[in-house]
Amino acid sequence: MDAQSTTAAGTTQAAADETVGPFAVRNMGAFDEPWAAAFAPGTSTLFITEQPGTMKFVDTATGRMGTVTGMPAVDYGGQGGLGDIAFLPSESSATLDRRTIYLSWAQAGDRNTRGAVVGRGTLVCAEADACEVEDLKVIWRQGPKVSGRGHYSHRIAFSPDENHMFVASGDRQKKTPAQDTSNTLGTIVRLNLDGTPAAGNPVGTEIWSYGHRNILGLAFDRAGRLWDLEHGPAGGDELNLVEAGGNYGWPIVSDGDEYSGKAIPDNDTRPDLIKPKIGWTPVIAPGDFMFYSGKGDAGWAGDAIIAGLKPKALIRVEMNGTAPVEAARYSMGERLRDVIEGPDGSIFVLEDGEQGRLRQLVPK
């Protein structure tokens, strides 16, 4: 992209700060342990959650930044804190006056326990540099609350028809509950938009699939199929096509091993359990992923773009329907927590950790 060039969305972008691999890169600020980001539909404004419990926003067309108040009290520590953010695509507007917002976070319980929750509120932006979340209420709770501060997952995805909300619920590092469908640990749940269980769930009242470990990516492809991206133990990261009622095997099987070195039976040993469509050993430690529209690079249309923590890279996966194959890795030099597509087809990545940068990538 040339200096002051105009994108497909019609917004004027500043000159790139540097070149990284096949991308012209523009740095757009640093954040305090950023965890997730989402564009308010119909706008160029990107909202970014910070794990300690704060949120900021950036107008990616102008560079204007601001803060968001009305955040919930979060249980910060380990992998816990403020988590995912999601907007309803149907609430598309060129202004930010009022719209529904969904957030997930780790919430403290009794006797040193904690668990993930999802809340719904109204985002109100009455001032240029400040927004507020009003009437935020918890609408779903991961259950039961347990000890520890790992494997919350708490990713949110809306079905293409926007009738249902899917929430990833990690195993909380407790392993065996992922095979116990009387709880929601190690599952993907399917809910109505108000957080109540959707009718027709295949397992119990809430569960869509189970036998999951730690899901850090949850998204629908262009054909309306749901996929998850999850961390294995020592090896065995997985990209899964999520089927209604499916058992994905954790902790019975995995293509990774225990951190102690103890072997876990491979996925191939249990044909009755659903195998990943693609796996990674050594791990990529995914932060999140998206399916790319192709606006910025038609050759990538429909590909999965993964934010890699371990390799400090973007990983591009050609989906080939339901037979994905890794196509390329693009080194970014830092651990990547999230990847988001902008309205004009450019790609935004969030680096992990303190002072994690937001970087706009435009294929050269």
Sine and cosine of phi, psi and omega as CSV:
sin_phi,cos_phi,sin_psi,cos_psi,sin_omega,cos_omega
0.00,0.00,0.75,-0.66,0.02,-1.00
-0.98,0.20,0.32,-0.95,0.04,-1.00
-0.84,0.54,0.69,-0.72,0.02,-1.00
0.81,0.59,0.59,0.80,0.05,-1.00
-1.00,0.10,0.32,-0.95,-0.04,-1.00
-0.97,-0.24,0.74,-0.67,-0.04,-1.00
-1.00,0.10,0.08,-1.00,0.02,-1.00
-0.87,0.49,-0.47,0.88,-0.02,-1.00
-0.99,0.13,-0.11,0.99,0.06,-1.00
1.00,-0.01,0.07,1.00,0.02,-1.00
-1.00,-0.03,0.53,-0.85,-0.02,-1.00
-1.00,-0.04,0.79,-0.62,-0.05,-1.00
-0.95,-0.31,0.56,-0.83,0.06,-1.00
-0.96,0.29,0.22,-0.97,0.01,-1.00
-0.89,0.45,0.50,-0.86,0.03,-1.00
-0.91,0.41,0.56,-0.83,0.03,-1.00
-0.99,0.16,-0.52,0.85,-0.05,-1.00
-0.29,-0.96,0.10,-1.00,0.08,-1.00
-0.89,-0.45,0.76,-0.65,0.05,-1.00
-0.78,-0.63,0.93,-0.37,-0.03,-1.00
0.84,0.55,-0.80,-0.60,-0.04,-1.00
-1.00,0.01,0.24,0.97,-0.11,-0.99
-0.88,-0.47,0.60,-0.80,0.34,-0.94
-1.00,0.09,0.75,-0.66,-0.16,-0.99
-0.88,-0.48,0.73,-0.69,0.11,-0.99
-0.87,-0.48,0.83,-0.56,0.03,-1.00
-1.00,0.08,0.74,-0.67,-0.16,-0.99
-0.80,-0.60,0.59,0.81,0.09,-1.00
0.95,-0.31,0.26,-0.97,-0.01,-1.00
-0.85,-0.53,0.46,-0.89,-0.14,-0.99
-0.69,-0.72,0.32,-0.95,-0.08,-1.00
-1.00,0.00,0.99,-0.13,-0.01,-1.00
0.78,0.63,0.86,0.51,0.00,-1.00
-0.89,0.46,0.60,-0.80,-0.05,-1.00
-0.86,-0.51,-0.62,0.78,-0.04,-1.00
-0.46,-0.89,0.31,-0.95,0.01,-1.00
-0.48,-0.88,0.48,-0.88,0.05,-1.00
-0.44,-0.90,0.64,-0.77,0.12,-0.99
-0.98,0.20,0.69,-0.72,0.19,-0.98
-0.92,0.39,0.86,-0.51,-0.11,-0.99
-0.81,0.59,0.70,-0.71,0.01,-1.00
1.00,0.08,0.03,1.00,-0.03,-1.00
-0.78,-0.62,0.13,-0.99,0.10,-1.00
-0.98,-0.19,0.29,0.96,-0.07,-1.00
-0.99,-0.14,0.83,-0.56,-0.04,-1.00
-0.96,-0.27,0.81,-0.59,0.02,-1.00
-0.98,-0.20,0.71,-0.71,-0.15,-0.99
-0.80,-0.60,0.84,-0.55,0.08,-1.00
-1.00,0.05,0.59,-0.81,0.06,-1.00
-0.90,-0.44,0.75,-0.66,-0.17,-0.99
-0.81,0.58,-0.60,0.80,0.02,-1.00
-0.90,0.43,-0.20,0.98,0.10,-1.00
0.84,-0.54,0.31,0.95,-0.02,-1.00
-0.88,-0.47,0.28,-0.96,0.04,-1.00
-0.65,-0.76,0.59,-0.81,0.07,-1.00
-0.75,-0.67,0.16,-0.99,0.09,-1.00
-0.65,-0.76,0.40,-0.91,0.03,-1.00
-0.71,-0.70,0.80,-0.60,0.19,-0.98
-0.99,0.15,0.96,-0.29,-0.14,-0.99
-0.95,0.30,-0.20,0.98,0.07,-1.00
-0.99,0.11,-0.54,0.84,-0.09,-1.00
-0.91,-0.41,-0.31,0.95,-0.08,-1.00
1.00,0.08,-0.04,1.00,0.00,-1.00
-0.89,0.45,0.71,-0.70,-0.02,-1.00
-0.86,-0.51,0.39,-0.92,0.03,-1.00
-0.33,-0.94,0.04,-1.00,-0.04,-1.00
-0.91,-0.43,0.36,-0.93,0.03,-1.00
-0.85,-0.53,0.82,-0.58,0.06,-1.00
-0.98,-0.19,0.08,-1.00,-0.01,-1.00
1.00,0.06,0.34,0.94,0.00,-1.00
-0.96,0.28,0.47,-0.88,0.02,-1.00
-0.98,0.21,0.28,-0.96,0.17,-0.99
-0.96,0.27,0.82,-0.57,-0.07,-1.00
-0.91,-0.41,0.43,-0.90,0.12,-0.99
-1.00,-0.02,0.99,-0.12,-0.10,-1.00
-1.00,-0.04,0.75,-0.66,0.05,-1.00
0.49,-0.87,0.53,-0.85,-0.06,-1.00
0.87,0.50,-0.82,-0.58,0.05,-1.00
-1.00,-0.07,0.10,1.00,-0.10,-1.00
-1.00,-0.10,0.37,-0.93,0.02,-1.00
0.55,-0.84,-0.43,-0.90,0.09,-1.00
-0.95,0.31,0.69,-0.73,-0.13,-0.99
-0.89,-0.46,-0.92,-0.39,-0.19,-0.98
-0.99,0.12,0.30,-0.96,0.07,-1.00
-0.67,-0.74,0.65,-0.76,-0.01,-1.00
-0.51,-0.86,0.57,-0.82,0.08,-1.00
-0.86,-0.51,0.43,-0.90,0.08,-1.00
-0.98,0.19,0.86,-0.51,-0.02,-1.00
-0.84,0.55,-0.50,0.87,-0.03,-1.00
-0.93,0.36,-0.35,0.94,0.03,-1.00
-1.00,0.03,0.87,0.49,-0.05,-1.00
-1.00,-0.06,0.82,-0.57,-0.03,-1.00
-0.48,-0.88,0.52,-0.85,0.03,-1.00
-0.97,0.24,-0.21,0.98,0.02,-1.00
-0.93,-0.38,0.28,-0.96,-0.05,-1.00
-0.94,-0.35,0.38,0.92,-0.14,-0.99
-0.82,0.57,-0.85,0.53,-0.03,-1.00
-0.49,-0.87,0.69,-0.73,0.10,-1.00
-0.29,-0.96,0.36,-0.93,0.02,-1.00
-0.96,0.29,0.64,-0.76,0.05,-1.00
-0.74,-0.67,0.64,-0.77,0.08,-1.00
-0.90,-0.44,0.69,-0.72,0.04,-1.00
-0.74,-0.68,0.47,-0.88,0.17,-0.99
-0.84,-0.54,0.46,-0.89,0.02,-1.00
-0.32,-0.95,0.25,-0.97,0.10,-0.99
-1.00,0.05,0.76,-0.65,-0.06,-1.00
-0.86,-0.50,0.70,-0.71,0.02,-1.00
-0.96,0.29,0.54,-0.84,0.09,-1.00
-0.85,-0.52,-0.34,-0.94,0.02,-1.00
-0.99,0.14,0.43,-0.90,0.16,-0.99
0.79,0.61,0.75,0.66,0.11,-0.99
0.88,0.47,0.60,0.80,0.10,-1.00
-0.93,-0.38,0.24,-0.97,0.01,-1.00
-0.30,-0.96,0.29,-0.96,0.02,-1.00
-0.27,-0.96,0.24,-0.97,0.00,-1.00
-0.98,0.18,0.53,-0.85,0.12,-0.99
-0.70,-0.71,0.32,-0.95,0.14,-0.99
-0.85,-0.52,0.71,-0.70,0.05,-1.00
-0.85,-0.53,0.42,-0.91,0.04,-1.00
-0.80,-0.60,0.69,-0.72,0.02,-1.00
-0.50,-0.87,-0.25,-0.97,0.02,-1.00
-0.87,-0.50,0.82,-0.57,0.07,-1.00
-1.00,0.05,0.84,-0.55,-0.01,-1.00
-0.86,-0.52,0.81,-0.59,0.00,-1.00
-0.84,-0.54,1.00,0.04,-0.04,-1.00
-1.00,-0.01,-0.28,0.96,-0.02,-1.00
-0.84,-0.54,0.37,-0.93,-0.08,-1.00
-0.91,0.42,-0.57,0.82,-0.12,-0.99
-0.90,-0.44,0.30,0.96,-0.01,-1.00
-0.46,-0.89,0.64,-0.77,0.10,-0.99
-0.76,-0.65,0.26,-0.97,0.01,-1.00
-0.64,-0.77,0.62,-0.79,0.15,-0.99
-1.00,-0.10,0.88,-0.48,-0.02,-1.00
-0.97,-0.25,0.51,-0.86,0.12,-0.99
0.82,0.58,0.65,0.76,0.03,-1.00
-0.96,0.30,0.84,-0.54,-0.02,-1.00
-0.77,-0.64,0.66,-0.75,0.09,-1.00
-0.93,0.36,0.80,-0.59,0.00,-1.00
-0.90,-0.43,-0.18,0.98,0.04,-1.00
-0.46,-0.89,0.61,-0.79,0.03,-1.00
-0.79,-0.61,0.73,-0.68,0.15,-0.99
-0.93,0.37,0.70,-0.72,-0.05,-1.00
-0.65,-0.76,0.61,-0.79,0.05,1.00
-1.00,0.03,0.27,-0.96,0.19,-0.98
-0.94,0.35,0.67,-0.74,-0.05,-1.00
-0.70,-0.72,0.10,-1.00,0.04,-1.00
-0.96,0.27,0.23,-0.97,0.05,-1.00
1.00,-0.05,0.23,-0.97,-0.04,-1.00
-0.74,-0.68,0.68,0.74,0.00,-1.00
-0.75,-0.66,0.31,-0.95,0.16,-0.99
0.83,0.56,0.76,0.65,0.12,-0.99
-0.96,0.27,-0.62,0.78,-0.09,-1.00
0.94,0.35,-0.95,0.31,0.02,-1.00
0.52,0.85,0.72,0.70,0.20,-0.98
-1.00,0.09,0.51,-0.86,-0.06,-1.00
-0.86,-0.52,0.69,-0.72,0.11,-0.99
-0.60,-0.80,0.68,-0.74,0.06,-1.00
-0.99,-0.12,0.61,-0.79,0.08,-1.00
-0.90,0.44,0.46,-0.89,-0.04,-1.00
-0.83,0.55,-0.53,0.85,0.04,-1.00
-0.99,0.13,-0.04,1.00,0.05,-1.00
0.90,0.44,0.39,0.92,0.06,-1.00
-1.00,0.06,-0.38,0.92,-0.10,-0.99
-0.69,-0.72,0.43,-0.90,0.10,-0.99
-0.90,-0.44,0.77,-0.64,0.06,-1.00
-0.96,-0.27,0.70,-0.72,0.00,-1.00
-0.79,-0.61,0.77,-0.64,0.07,-1.00
-0.99,0.14,0.77,-0.64,-0.03,-1.00
-0.82,-0.57,0.96,-0.29,-0.08,-1.00
-0.94,0.34,0.19,-0.98,-0.05,-1.00
-0.98,0.18,-0.04,1.00,0.03,-1.00
0.85,0.53,0.46,0.89,0.02,-1.00
0.89,0.46,0.43,0.90,0.01,-1.00
-0.96,-0.27,-0.11,0.99,0.13,-0.99
0.89,0.45,-0.99,0.14,-0.20,-0.98
-0.87,0.50,-0.49,0.87,0.05,-1.00
-0.86,0.51,-0.33,0.94,0.01,-1.00
-0.91,0.42,-0.32,0.95,0.07,-1.00
-0.98,-0.22,0.04,1.00,-0.02,-1.00
-0.96,-0.28,0.97,-0.23,-0.11,-0.99
-0.99,0.14,0.19,0.98,0.14,-0.99
-0.99,0.12,-0.13,0.99,0.08,-1.00
-0.79,-0.61,0.07,-1.00,-0.02,-1.00
-0.95,-0.31,0.20,0.98,0.07,-1.00
-0.95,0.30,0.69,-0.72,0.00,-1.00
0.95,0.30,0.56,0.83,-0.05,-1.00
-0.73,-0.68,0.17,-0.99,0.33,-0.95
-0.91,-0.42,0.81,-0.59,0.00,-1.00
-0.97,-0.24,0.49,-0.87,0.01,-1.00
-0.87,-0.49,0.85,-0.52,-0.15,-0.99
-0.79,-0.61,0.32,-0.95,0.26,-0.97
-0.96,0.28,0.22,-0.98,-0.08,-1.00
-0.92,0.39,-0.26,0.96,0.06,-1.00
-1.00,-0.05,0.10,1.00,0.05,-1.00
1.00,-0.02,-0.10,0.99,0.05,-1.00
-0.97,0.22,0.43,-0.90,0.00,-1.00
-0.87,0.49,0.70,-0.71,0.04,-1.00
-0.97,0.26,0.52,-0.85,0.06,-1.00
-0.93,0.37,0.60,-0.80,0.11,-0.99
0.99,0.11,0.25,0.97,0.08,-1.00
-0.89,0.45,0.63,-0.77,-0.14,-0.99
-0.97,0.23,-0.34,0.94,-0.06,-1.00
-0.76,-0.65,0.92,-0.40,0.01,-1.00
0.88,0.47,-0.51,-0.86,-0.04,-1.00
-1.00,-0.04,-0.46,0.89,-0.13,-0.99
-0.88,-0.47,-0.44,0.90,-0.30,-0.95
-0.99,0.13,0.77,-0.64,0.09,-1.00
-0.99,-0.12,-0.63,0.77,0.05,-1.00
-0.45,-0.89,0.29,-0.96,-0.06,-1.00
-0.49,-0.87,-0.04,-1.00,-0.09,-1.00
0.97,0.23,0.47,0.88,0.02,-1.00
-0.99,-0.15,0.37,-0.93,0.00,-1.00
-0.97,-0.23,-0.98,0.19,-0.03,-1.00
-0.62,-0.79,0.99,-0.13,-0.09,-1.00
-1.00,0.06,0.87,-0.49,0.03,-1.00
-0.93,-0.36,-0.02,1.00,0.08,-1.00
-0.60,-0.80,0.67,-0.74,-0.01,-1.00
-0.52,-0.85,0.90,-0.45,-0.10,-1.00
-0.38,-0.93,0.46,-0.89,0.09,-1.00
-1.00,-0.09,0.66,-0.75,0.07,-1.00
-0.99,0.11,-0.01,-1.00,-0.09,-1.00
-0.92,0.38,-0.34,0.94,0.05,-1.00
-1.00,0.01,0.04,1.00,0.02,-1.00
1.00,0.08,0.27,0.96,0.04,-1.00
-1.00,-0.02,0.63,-0.78,0.00,-1.00
-1.00,-0.03,0.72,-0.70,0.03,-1.00
-0.80,-0.60,0.52,-0.86,0.16,-0.99
-0.81,-0.59,0.43,-0.90,0.01,-1.00
-0.81,-0.59,0.87,-0.49,-0.13,-0.99
-0.70,-0.72,0.43,-0.90,0.01,-1.00
-0.98,0.20,0.75,-0.66,0.23,-0.97
-1.00,0.06,-0.05,-1.00,0.08,-1.00
-0.98,0.21,-0.89,-0.45,0.09,-1.00
-1.00,0.08,0.99,0.12,-0.14,-0.99
0.98,-0.21,0.23,-0.97,0.15,-0.99
0.99,0.12,0.51,0.86,0.19,-0.98
-0.87,0.49,0.51,-0.86,-0.19,-0.98
-0.70,-0.72,0.62,-0.78,0.29,-0.96
-0.93,-0.36,0.89,-0.46,-0.12,-0.99
-0.89,-0.45,0.68,-0.74,0.24,-0.97
-0.99,0.14,0.89,-0.46,-0.15,-0.99
-1.00,0.06,0.88,-0.48,-0.01,-1.00
-0.95,-0.31,0.58,-0.81,0.02,-1.00
-0.86,0.51,0.81,-0.58,0.02,-1.00
0.98,0.19,0.07,1.00,-0.08,-1.00
-0.95,0.32,0.60,-0.80,0.10,-0.99
-0.95,-0.31,0.89,-0.45,-0.11,-0.99
-0.99,-0.10,0.16,0.99,0.33,-0.94
1.00,-0.07,-0.33,0.94,-0.05,-1.00
-0.96,0.28,0.68,-0.73,0.01,1.00
-0.99,-0.12,0.30,0.95,-0.04,-1.00
-0.92,0.39,-0.69,0.73,-0.03,-1.00
-0.72,-0.70,0.40,-0.92,0.10,-1.00
-0.18,-0.98,0.49,-0.87,0.12,-0.99
-1.00,0.07,0.10,0.99,0.17,-0.99
-0.95,-0.32,0.00,-1.00,0.02,-1.00
-0.88,-0.48,0.20,-0.98,0.12,-0.99
-0.89,0.45,0.45,-0.90,0.04,-1.00
-0.89,0.46,-0.41,0.91,0.04,-1.00
-0.96,0.29,-0.22,0.98,-0.08,-1.00
0.98,-0.19,-0.19,0.98,0.03,-1.00
-0.90,0.43,0.72,-0.69,-0.05,-1.00
-0.95,0.30,0.56,-0.83,0.16,-0.99
-0.92,-0.40,0.69,-0.72,0.04,-1.00
-0.81,0.59,0.68,-0.73,-0.02,-1.00
-0.93,0.36,0.33,-0.94,0.04,-1.00
-0.84,0.54,-0.57,0.82,-0.04,-1.00
-0.90,0.44,-0.30,0.95,-0.04,-1.00
-0.98,0.20,-0.20,0.98,-0.02,-1.00
-0.76,-0.65,0.99,0.13,-0.02,-1.00
-0.91,0.42,-0.21,0.98,0.05,-1.00
-0.98,0.20,-0.22,0.98,0.02,-1.00
-0.97,-0.26,0.47,-0.88,-0.11,-0.99
-0.99,0.15,0.81,-0.59,-0.01,-1.00
-1.00,0.06,0.44,-0.90,0.11,-0.99
-0.91,0.41,0.46,-0.89,0.07,-1.00
-0.97,0.24,-0.46,0.89,0.11,-0.99
-0.44,-0.90,0.58,-0.81,0.01,-1.00
-0.73,-0.68,0.28,-0.96,-0.03,-1.00
-0.74,-0.68,0.86,-0.51,0.21,-0.98
-0.63,-0.77,0.91,-0.41,0.06,1.00
-0.89,0.46,0.35,-0.94,-0.10,-1.00
-0.96,0.29,0.37,-0.93,0.16,-0.99
-0.98,-0.21,-0.22,0.98,-0.03,-1.00
0.75,0.66,0.94,0.35,-0.10,-1.00
-0.91,0.41,0.61,-0.79,0.13,-0.99
-1.00,-0.01,-0.68,0.73,0.04,-1.00
-0.11,-0.99,0.05,-1.00,0.09,-1.00
-0.45,-0.89,0.17,-0.98,0.07,-1.00
-0.54,-0.84,0.31,-0.95,0.18,-0.98
-0.98,-0.18,0.82,-0.58,-0.15,-0.99
-0.99,0.10,0.69,-0.73,-0.05,-1.00
-0.96,0.29,-0.51,0.86,-0.07,-1.00
0.99,-0.13,0.05,1.00,-0.01,-1.00
-0.86,0.50,-0.66,0.75,-0.06,-1.00
-1.00,0.03,-0.41,0.91,-0.01,-1.00
-0.45,-0.89,0.98,-0.19,-0.09,-1.00
-0.87,0.49,-0.41,0.91,0.02,-1.00
-0.94,0.35,-0.24,0.97,0.01,-1.00
-0.97,-0.22,0.07,1.00,-0.09,-1.00
-0.83,0.56,0.81,-0.58,0.02,-1.00
1.00,0.10,-0.13,0.99,0.01,-1.00
-0.95,0.32,0.47,-0.88,0.16,-0.99
-1.00,0.05,0.75,-0.66,0.04,-1.00
-0.91,-0.42,0.87,-0.50,-0.15,-0.99
-0.93,-0.37,0.70,-0.72,0.14,-0.99
-1.00,0.06,0.91,-0.42,-0.06,-1.00
-0.99,-0.16,0.85,-0.53,0.06,-1.00
-0.98,0.21,-0.75,0.66,-0.09,-1.00
-0.92,0.38,-0.78,0.63,-0.03,-1.00
-0.99,0.13,-0.03,1.00,-0.03,-1.00
0.81,0.59,0.78,0.63,-0.13,-0.99
-0.49,-0.87,0.38,-0.92,0.28,-0.96
-1.00,0.08,0.71,-0.71,0.03,-1.00
-0.91,-0.41,0.82,-0.57,0.02,-1.00
-0.97,-0.24,0.78,-0.63,-0.04,-1.00
-0.86,-0.50,0.86,-0.50,0.12,-0.99
-0.98,0.21,0.82,-0.57,-0.17,-0.99
-0.98,0.18,-0.57,0.82,0.02,-1.00
0.75,0.66,0.78,0.63,-0.08,-1.00
0.96,0.29,-0.95,-0.31,0.04,-1.00
-0.86,-0.51,0.48,0.88,0.03,-1.00
-0.80,-0.60,0.94,0.35,-0.12,-0.99
-0.93,0.36,0.51,-0.86,0.04,-1.00
-0.65,-0.76,0.74,-0.67,0.07,-1.00
-0.91,0.42,0.76,-0.65,-0.07,-1.00
-0.96,-0.29,-0.55,0.84,-0.08,-1.00
-0.24,-0.97,0.37,-0.93,0.17,-0.99
-0.79,-0.61,0.65,-0.76,-0.02,-1.00
-0.83,-0.56,0.95,-0.32,-0.06,-1.00
-0.92,0.39,0.76,-0.65,0.01,-1.00
-0.93,-0.36,-0.18,0.98,0.07,-1.00
0.99,0.13,-0.14,0.99,0.01,-1.00
-0.62,-0.78,0.40,-0.92,0.08,-1.00
-0.89,0.45,0.72,-0.70,-0.05,-1.00
-0.95,-0.30,0.81,-0.58,-0.03,-1.00
-1.00,-0.05,-0.59,0.81,-0.06,-1.00
-0.51,-0.86,0.38,-0.93,0.06,-1.00
-0.65,-0.76,0.73,-0.68,-0.10,-0.99
-0.67,-0.74,0.61,-0.79,0.09,-1.00
-1.00,-0.03,0.73,-0.68,0.04,-1.00
-0.99,0.13,0.20,-0.98,-0.02,-1.00
-0.86,0.51,-0.45,0.89,-0.03,-1.00
-1.00,-0.08,0.06,1.00,-0.01,-1.00
1.00,-0.06,-0.11,0.99,0.11,-0.99
-0.95,0.30,0.35,-0.94,-0.08,-1.00
-0.95,-0.32,0.72,-0.69,0.07,-1.00
-0.92,-0.40,0.71,-0.70,0.08,-1.00
-0.86,-0.52,0.55,-0.84,0.11,-0.99
-0.93,-0.36,0.82,-0.58,0.08,-1.00
-0.98,0.22,0.44,-0.90,-0.03,-1.00
-0.99,0.11,0.45,-0.90,0.21,-0.98
1.00,-0.02,-0.07,-1.00,0.01,-1.00
-0.88,0.47,0.70,-0.71,-0.02,-1.00
0.86,0.51,0.58,0.82,0.09,-1.00
-0.92,0.38,0.79,-0.61,-0.09,-1.00
-1.00,0.10,0.49,-0.87,0.27,-0.96
-1.00,-0.08,0.80,-0.60,-0.07,-1.00
-0.76,-0.65,0.76,-0.65,0.05,-1.00
-1.00,-0.09,0.80,-0.60,-0.02,-1.00
-0.92,-0.39,0.81,-0.58,0.05,-1.00
-0.86,-0.52,0.88,-0.47,0.03,-1.00
-0.82,0.58,0.73,-0.68,-0.05,-1.00
-0.98,0.22,0.00,0.00,0.00,0.00
